[in-house]
Amino acid sequence: MQRKKGSILVRLIGVYLLIATLAVGCSQAPKSGASSQDTTQKQIKVQQIAPQKLEIKDPKAVAERLENLASSIPQVESAHCVVFGNTAVVGINIKKDLDRSKVGTVKYSVAEALKKDPYGVNAIVTADMDLDQRLRNIRDNIRAGRPVTGFAEQMADIVGRVMPQLPRDIREPRDVETNNVGRDTGAR
């Protein structure tokens, strides 16, 4: 009988030690010193890197300003801008004797200039002659007092056809230098 009591006592002590070990292990605070409540309440904060799109309150003034900016770039003969909602589409008319690579360079220069303008940073730039002519017609009709809503379909078609060069996508010179460090570009 005493042997049975000793066996039961050993088992009870073993169970007690197992429960105590589990209880102590589960109640330990994190090693960093933070309490377990703090770790569940931490939130990740993300900084917005894309600039907020400004609301365009005076489309006529914004269109005129963006046209002037685009026209100030060398090789650009004229520029036509239509603002529809919060989107500006700028068509540029480039000298006809320029080859295709130069046209891309001029278009990029216009996008760089517009990037510095709070309304131009989200503008869409096109150097397509057909689209520039259509933008000019829409702009002239808007200035003549015709309702803007009638041009919504044409604007949707223009925006859908153009491959946008968004000024906010222009990389800063330091970004380009950092990405080319250690690369031999062959240009001397």
Number of C-alpha atoms within 10 A of each C-alpha: 6 7 8 9 10 11 12 12 12 12 12 12 12 12 12 11 12 11 12 11 11 10 11 9 10 8 9 10 12 10 7 6 7 10 12 12 9 8 10 8 8 8 7 6 6 6 6 7 6 8 10 10 13 13 11 17 10 9 18 15 12 20 24 16 17 26 22 15 18 30 19 15 15 12 17 18 14 17 26 26 28 26 23 17 12 14 19 23 27 27 27 29 23 21 13 10 8 12 9 8 9 13 20 15 11 20 24 18 17 27 28 22 18 26 19 13 16 14 20 31 23 24 26 21 28 27 21 16 14 13 23 23 16 16 24 19 14 22 20 14 14 17 12 9 8 13 11 15 11 11 16 14 10 14 20 11 12 18 18 10 12 15 13 14 19 18 23 17 13 15 10 9 8 9 10 10 10 9 9 11 9 8 7 8 8 5 4 4
